[in-house]
Amino acid sequence: MSDRKQRKTIVGTVSSRSGEKSVKVTYDYKIRHPLYKKEIKQKTVVHAHDEENACAVGDRVSIMETRPLSKMKRFRVVEVLEKAPIIG
């Protein structure tokens, strides 16, 4: 088991609940423009598996890369880092 490779982990925000045990997670990052050398903000949306249905929209979560779980899902929720503030 020690020769097993480390899997990619990402911290992002839940942008929507897309069905039972599924969430969409958005994460932001910056890249450098090749010509103008200015940093550009980019964001990516990935589908993740949420086994316990513990996530809500706005939660900050940690996700880990896994084997393909369905047509779109390639990540799973490891833990909920911060719950979304309740507005009301």
ZIJO-V202873 format. One record per backbone hydrogen bond with DSSP energy under -0.5 kcal/mol. CO is the residue of the C=O (numbers start at 1). NH is the residue of the N-H. E is the energy in kcal/mol with one decimal. If there is no record, write none. Layout:
co=CO nh=NH e=E
co=CO nh=NH e=E
//
This chain:
co=1 nh=4 e=-1.2
co=8 nh=65 e=-2.4
co=10 nh=12 e=-0.5
co=10 nh=63 e=-3.1
co=12 nh=61 e=-2.7
co=13 nh=15 e=-0.5
co=13 nh=26 e=-3.0
co=14 nh=58 e=-2.5
co=16 nh=18 e=-0.7
co=16 nh=24 e=-2.8
co=17 nh=19 e=-0.9
co=19 nh=22 e=-1.2
co=21 nh=50 e=-2.0
co=22 nh=18 e=-0.6
co=23 nh=25 e=-0.5
co=23 nh=48 e=-3.0
co=24 nh=15 e=-2.8
co=24 nh=16 e=-1.2
co=25 nh=46 e=-2.6
co=26 nh=13 e=-2.7
co=27 nh=44 e=-2.2
co=29 nh=42 e=-3.0
co=31 nh=40 e=-3.2
co=33 nh=37 e=-1.5
co=38 nh=33 e=-2.6
co=40 nh=31 e=-2.3
co=42 nh=29 e=-2.4
co=44 nh=27 e=-2.3
co=46 nh=25 e=-3.0
co=47 nh=74 e=-1.1
co=47 nh=75 e=-0.8
co=48 nh=23 e=-2.2
co=49 nh=51 e=-0.6
co=49 nh=77 e=-2.8
co=50 nh=53 e=-1.0
co=56 nh=59 e=-1.9
co=59 nh=14 e=-2.6
co=59 nh=61 e=-0.6
co=60 nh=81 e=-2.0
co=60 nh=82 e=-1.8
co=61 nh=12 e=-2.4
co=62 nh=78 e=-3.1
co=62 nh=79 e=-1.3
co=63 nh=10 e=-2.5
co=64 nh=76 e=-2.1
co=73 nh=69 e=-2.4
co=73 nh=70 e=-1.1
co=74 nh=66 e=-2.7
co=75 nh=49 e=-2.1
co=76 nh=64 e=-2.6
co=79 nh=62 e=-2.5
co=79 nh=81 e=-0.7
co=82 nh=60 e=-2.8
co=85 nh=87 e=-0.6
co=86 nh=88 e=-0.5
//
